[in-house]
Amino acid sequence: MVRPTWDKGVFTVRLLRRLARVGMRRPRMMLGRPLLPLEEVADGIGTAAPGAEDSEASRKAGAAPPDSPIPDTLDGVERRLRDLLGKSSPDVIMRRVVIWTNPEIDAMLFYIEGLASRDVVNLVALRSVMLAERVPAMDAGALGRDNIASVFMTHIVPSGQIAVLPCIDKVVDHVLTGEAALFIEGARECVVFEAKGWEHRGIEEPHTEKVVRGPREGFSELLRANTALVRRRLRTPDLRMDSTKVGRRSKTDVVIAYVEGLTNPRLVATVKERIDHIDTDILPDSGLIEEFTEDYPYSPFPQMQYTERPDRFCAGLSEGLVGIIVDGSPMALMAPGNLASFFQSPEDYYERFPYGGPLRALRFIAGVIALTFPALYVAISLFHQEMLPTKLALAIAGSHVPVPFPVLVEALLMEVALELIRESSVRLPDPVGPYRPGL
């Protein structure tokens, strides 16, 4: 009987590859089965974990601390706010006011200077509460602790976005996003209204994706400005923008945008599920979303598209992709990404096909040359000199005479030198580095 012979080298290589595939996948905190890759979900293969959204909601509800009620007196409210935000914070404004009702009611206006607009606070809150003509006609004695805040919301404070909250911790969360709060003496609820007005960068031309033909608008760090740019281009009622918060301390707003009826629902569910499982303290940029949600974290290739242009973002949504916009980041993400998408330019959508097609093919050729030319140069110079013409071979040999390094080391040094030049052109300050117009 002849026993089969085993090739130990091949067996070892296969075993190492299998272990590498298993070990290189990032472990995820999942309540159900592991998530499928975004490419498979986008193609309609598989489904998201059944009941994952309900399980996640119950987990968050179970882990949430009990709501802290609003104290009965304004002094208690002020002490509680000082305990939460610090006793010596100069930007925390707590202003006592007297509402001109019959009888008069004491109140306190609470907002963060720099996050809330002074004009909105003065016009919406102070002027309407202290100088309104219809307030004296209100009988404050007939109001109770349970309905006085609701009456102020519907009759006194003129704001388009206004709500009544019974929990002081939720009030603080809203105020930290730029809103203002009005506490009323003896009321169990608080009136919270829109007053955002912080300084931010305006809409400018993207410096990373410049085009000759096309719009000049780019995303900024303001979330609502970015969503408005998307809404202005996709004026369809099917556009969905689902909001969530990421970060235990930063509580950064994240918007998941997609076109209902065009985007695969399982892809949307998978993206939402992966974002809900992110557990981090702060989320300063959308790049962290990409790192936390990608399939293969150790892969050198990007697995999501990113753009600073609203037109390209809307084009991706119209192709069935899922967009992710993060508050404080001008870079929006689109999932999933493939190799061909990274060779596209925003200008390809505006050029006629006789020009756009060859230009895109030229990018593919340039990518192949950049990947293979250094290796071909080393291989031909060292092992296949007969493939070169005589004059070219002599010229290459003559150039290597004064160089004390072999061809392989010379090629590696060339790659490192080019990378250093690129880093210096990007990272150095303008007075030290090269002049870049528009920056």
C-alpha positions in Angstrom: 0.0 0.0 0.0 1.5 3.3 -1.1 1.0 6.1 1.5 0.3 9.5 0.2 3.1 12.0 0.4 2.6 15.3 2.2 4.3 18.4 1.1 5.1 20.0 4.5 6.0 23.3 2.9 2.6 23.7 1.1 0.7 22.4 4.2 2.5 24.9 6.5 1.8 27.8 4.1 -1.9 26.9 3.9 -2.2 26.6 7.6 -0.6 30.0 8.2 -2.9 31.6 5.7 -5.9 30.1 7.3 -4.7 31.3 10.8 -4.0 34.7 9.4 -7.5 35.0 8.0 -9.0 34.2 11.3 -6.6 36.3 13.4 -6.7 39.4 11.2 -10.4 39.9 11.6 -11.3 42.4 14.3 -13.4 40.9 17.1 -16.7 42.7 17.4 -19.0 42.9 20.3 -22.0 41.2 18.8 -25.2 40.0 20.4 -26.0 37.9 17.3 -24.0 36.2 14.6 -20.9 38.0 13.1 -21.6 40.7 10.5 -21.2 40.0 6.8 -18.8 42.1 4.7 -20.3 45.3 3.3 -19.7 44.1 -0.3 -21.7 40.9 0.3 -24.5 42.8 2.0 -24.6 45.4 -0.9 -24.9 42.6 -3.4 -27.8 41.1 -1.5 -26.0 38.1 0.1 -27.1 37.3 3.6 -29.0 39.4 6.1 -28.2 41.4 9.2 -28.4 39.7 12.6 -32.0 39.1 13.4 -33.2 41.1 16.4 -30.0 43.0 16.6 -31.7 46.4 16.7 -34.0 45.3 19.5 -31.2 43.8 21.5 -29.1 46.9 21.1 -32.0 49.1 22.2 -32.6 46.9 25.2 -28.9 46.9 26.1 -28.7 50.7 25.9 -31.9 51.0 27.9 -30.7 48.7 30.6 -27.3 50.4 30.8 -28.7 53.9 31.0 -28.6 55.6 34.4 -31.9 56.6 36.0 -33.1 60.1 35.0 -32.5 62.9 37.5 -35.6 65.0 38.1 -35.4 68.8 38.1 -35.2 70.3 41.6 -38.2 72.2 42.9 -36.3 75.5 43.5 -34.1 77.6 41.3 -31.3 77.5 43.9 -31.4 73.7 43.8 -31.3 73.8 40.0 -28.3 76.1 40.1 -26.4 73.9 42.6 -27.1 70.8 40.5 -25.9 72.5 37.3 -22.7 73.7 39.1 -22.1 70.1 40.3 -22.4 68.8 36.7 -20.5 71.5 34.9 -18.1 72.9 37.5 -18.4 75.7 39.9 -15.9 78.1 38.2 -16.7 77.6 34.5 -16.8 81.1 33.0 -18.7 80.1 29.8 -21.7 78.6 31.7 -24.3 81.4 32.0 -27.2 81.2 34.5 -29.3 84.4 34.4 -32.1 85.0 36.8 -35.2 86.7 35.3 -38.6 87.6 36.5 -41.6 86.8 34.2 -44.1 89.6 34.2 -47.2 87.6 35.0 -49.9 87.9 37.6 -48.4 87.1 40.1 -44.8 87.3 38.9 -42.8 84.1 38.4 -39.1 83.7 38.9 -37.1 81.9 36.2 -33.5 81.2 35.2 -32.0 81.1 31.7 -29.2 78.6 31.2 -26.9 78.4 28.2 -23.3 78.1 27.2 -21.6 81.2 25.9 -20.0 80.6 22.5 -22.3 77.7 21.7 -25.6 79.7 21.9 -26.2 82.8 19.9 -26.6 86.0 22.0 -29.1 87.4 19.5 -31.3 84.4 19.7 -31.1 84.3 23.5 -31.9 88.0 23.8 -34.8 88.0 21.3 -36.3 84.6 21.8 -35.9 84.2 25.6 -35.3 87.5 27.4 -37.4 89.8 25.3 -40.4 87.4 24.9 -40.3 86.5 28.6 -39.6 89.9 30.2 -41.2 92.3 27.7 -44.1 90.5 26.0 -47.4 92.3 26.0 -49.6 89.2 26.4 -47.8 87.8 29.5 -49.6 90.0 32.0 -52.9 88.6 30.9 -51.8 85.1 32.0 -53.0 84.0 35.4 -50.0 82.3 36.8 -51.8 81.3 40.0 -54.0 78.9 37.9 -51.0 77.0 36.6 -49.6 73.9 38.3 -46.1 72.4 38.5 -46.9 69.9 35.8 -48.3 72.2 33.1 -46.6 75.5 33.6 -43.6 74.6 31.3 -45.9 73.4 28.6 -47.9 76.6 28.7 -44.7 78.7 28.4 -43.7 76.5 25.4 -46.9 77.1 23.5 -47.7 80.7 24.5 -44.6 82.6 25.4 -41.3 81.4 24.0 -41.4 82.0 20.1 -39.1 79.3 18.8 -39.4 76.9 15.9 -37.6 74.1 17.6 -38.7 73.8 21.2 -39.3 71.0 23.7 -40.1 70.3 27.3 -37.8 68.0 29.3 -38.4 66.6 32.8 -34.8 65.4 33.3 -32.0 67.8 34.2 -29.3 65.5 32.7 -31.0 65.6 29.3 -31.3 69.3 29.6 -27.5 69.6 30.1 -27.0 67.3 27.0 -29.2 69.6 24.9 -27.5 72.8 26.2 -24.0 71.3 25.4 -25.1 71.1 21.8 -25.9 74.8 21.6 -29.5 75.0 22.8 -30.8 77.2 25.7 -32.9 76.2 28.7 -35.5 78.1 30.7 -36.1 76.8 34.3 -39.2 78.0 36.0 -39.6 78.2 39.8 -41.5 75.2 41.1 -41.9 73.6 37.7 -41.1 69.9 37.2 -40.2 70.4 33.6 -37.8 72.7 31.7 -38.3 74.5 28.4 -35.4 73.9 25.9 -35.3 75.9 22.6 -33.0 76.2 19.7 -30.2 78.8 20.0 -27.2 77.4 18.2 -24.8 80.1 17.1 -21.2 79.1 17.4 -18.4 80.2 15.0 -17.7 77.9 12.1 -15.9 77.8 8.8 -18.0 78.8 5.8 -18.6 76.8 2.7 -15.4 76.8 0.6 -14.0 75.0 -2.4 -12.5 71.6 -1.4 -8.7 71.7 -1.4 -8.3 67.9 -1.8 -10.7 67.4 -4.8 -10.3 70.4 -7.1 -11.9 70.3 -10.6 -11.9 72.4 -13.6 -15.5 71.9 -14.4 -18.1 71.4 -11.7 -19.4 72.9 -8.4 -17.0 74.7 -6.1 -18.9 73.9 -2.8 -17.4 71.6 -0.2 -18.4 70.2 3.1 -17.6 72.0 6.3 -17.4 71.1 10.0 -21.0 72.0 10.6 -23.3 69.1 10.4 -26.5 70.9 9.5 -24.8 72.8 6.8 -23.6 69.5 5.3 -27.0 67.9 5.4 -28.5 71.1 3.8 -26.0 70.8 0.9 -27.1 67.2 0.4 -30.8 68.0 0.6 -30.4 70.8 -1.9 -29.1 68.4 -4.5 -31.3 65.4 -3.8 -34.8 67.0 -3.5 -36.6 63.7 -3.2 -38.8 62.6 -0.3 -37.1 59.2 -0.4 -33.8 60.7 1.0 -33.4 59.4 4.6 -31.1 60.9 7.2 -31.1 58.8 10.3 -29.2 60.4 13.3 -27.4 58.7 16.1 -24.7 59.6 18.7 -21.3 58.0 19.1 -18.9 58.6 21.9 -19.5 58.2 25.6 -18.0 61.7 26.4 -18.1 63.6 23.1 -21.6 62.3 22.1 -20.9 63.2 18.5 -23.8 63.4 16.1 -23.6 61.0 13.2 -26.0 61.0 10.2 -26.5 57.9 8.1 -27.9 59.0 4.7 -29.4 56.8 2.0 -32.2 56.8 -0.6 -35.1 54.5 0.4 -36.1 52.2 -2.4 -32.7 52.4 -4.0 -30.3 51.4 -1.3 -30.3 47.7 -0.2 -32.1 47.7 3.2 -29.7 45.0 4.5 -26.7 47.2 3.7 -28.4 50.1 5.7 -29.1 47.8 8.6 -25.5 46.5 8.7 -24.0 50.0 8.6 -26.3 51.1 11.5 -25.5 48.0 13.5 -21.8 48.5 13.2 -22.0 52.2 14.2 -24.2 51.3 17.2 -21.5 48.9 18.4 -18.7 51.5 18.4 -17.5 52.0 22.0 -15.2 54.9 22.3 -14.8 58.1 24.5 -14.6 60.6 21.7 -15.2 60.7 17.9 -13.1 63.6 16.5 -13.4 62.7 12.8 -15.1 60.4 10.4 -11.8 58.4 10.0 -12.5 56.6 13.3 -15.9 55.5 11.9 -14.0 54.0 9.0 -11.6 52.2 11.3 -14.3 50.8 13.6 -16.6 49.6 10.8 -14.3 48.2 8.1 -14.2 44.4 7.5 -10.4 44.0 7.4 -8.6 46.5 9.7 -5.1 45.3 8.8 -5.6 45.6 5.1 -3.6 48.4 3.5 -6.4 49.2 1.1 -9.3 51.5 2.0 -12.7 49.8 2.2 -14.8 53.0 2.2 -14.9 56.0 0.0 -14.4 59.4 1.5 -15.1 62.8 -0.1 -15.3 66.5 0.7 -17.6 67.3 -2.2 -21.5 67.3 -1.8 -22.0 66.5 -5.5 -19.9 63.3 -5.4 -21.6 62.3 -2.1 -25.0 62.7 -3.7 -23.9 60.8 -6.8 -22.9 57.9 -4.5 -26.2 58.0 -2.8 -28.0 57.8 -6.2 -25.9 54.7 -7.0 -27.2 52.9 -3.9 -24.4 53.6 -1.4 -24.8 54.5 2.2 -23.4 57.9 3.3 -22.0 58.8 6.7 -21.7 62.4 7.9 -20.0 63.2 11.2 -20.4 66.4 13.0 -17.1 68.3 13.1 -15.6 66.6 10.1 -15.6 67.9 6.5 -15.0 64.3 5.2 -18.0 62.2 4.5 -17.9 58.5 4.0 -19.6 56.2 1.5 -19.9 52.5 2.0 -19.0 50.2 0.5 -15.9 51.0 -1.6 -14.3 49.1 -4.4 -11.1 49.4 -6.4 -12.7 51.2 -9.4 -14.3 53.9 -7.2 -10.8 55.2 -6.1 -9.8 55.9 -9.7 -12.8 58.1 -10.3 -12.7 61.9 -10.3 -15.6 64.2 -9.5 -15.0 65.7 -12.9 -15.9 62.4 -14.6 -19.6 63.1 -14.0 -19.4 66.4 -16.0 -17.2 65.5 -18.9 -18.5 63.9 -22.1 -17.7 60.2 -22.5 -15.0 60.7 -25.3 -12.9 62.5 -22.7 -14.0 61.1 -19.4 -13.5 57.4 -20.4 -9.9 57.8 -21.7 -9.0 59.9 -18.7 -10.2 57.2 -16.3 -8.4 54.5 -18.3 -5.3 56.6 -18.1 -5.5 56.7 -14.3 -5.7 52.9 -14.2 -2.6 52.7 -16.4 -0.8 55.1 -14.2 -1.7 53.0 -11.1 -0.4 49.9 -12.8 2.9 51.6 -13.7 3.3 53.0 -10.2 2.9 49.5 -8.7 5.0 47.5 -11.2 7.7 49.8 -12.6 10.0 49.8 -9.6 9.9 46.0 -9.4 10.4 45.6 -13.2 13.4 48.0 -13.0 15.0 46.0 -10.3 14.3 42.6 -12.0 15.6 43.7 -15.4 18.6 45.5 -14.1 19.8 42.6 -12.0 18.7 39.4 -13.7 17.5 40.2 -17.3 20.0 42.7 -18.7 19.6 41.0 -22.1 16.1 42.5 -22.4 17.5 46.0 -22.6 19.0 47.7 -25.7 22.8 47.8 -25.5 23.0 51.6 -25.2 20.4 51.7 -22.4 22.1 48.8 -20.6 25.5 50.6 -20.8 23.9 53.8 -19.6 22.3 52.1 -16.6 25.5 50.2 -15.7 27.5 53.5 -16.0 25.0 55.2 -13.6 25.5 52.5 -11.0 29.3 52.8 -10.9 29.5 55.7 -8.4 26.6 54.4 -6.3 27.8 52.3 -3.4 24.4 50.5 -3.1 22.8 47.6 -5.1 19.9 48.3 -7.3 17.3 47.0 -4.8 18.5 49.4 -2.1 18.6 52.2 -4.6 15.0 51.6 -5.5 13.9 51.4 -1.9 15.7 54.7 -1.1 14.0 56.3 -4.1 10.6 55.3 -2.7 11.4 56.5 0.7 12.7 59.8 -0.7 9.5 60.4 -2.7 7.4 59.6 0.4 9.4 62.1 2.5 8.9 64.8 -0.2 5.2 64.2 -0.2 5.0 64.3 3.6 7.0 67.5 3.8 4.8 69.2 1.2 1.7 68.3 3.2 2.8 68.6 6.8 5.2 71.5 6.9 3.7 75.0 7.8 3.4 77.4 4.9 6.3 79.7 6.0 8.6 76.7 6.0 7.1 74.4 3.4 6.2 75.1 -0.3 3.7 77.7 -1.2 0.3 76.3 -1.9 -2.3 78.8 -3.3 -5.6 78.8 -1.5 -4.3 77.3 1.8 
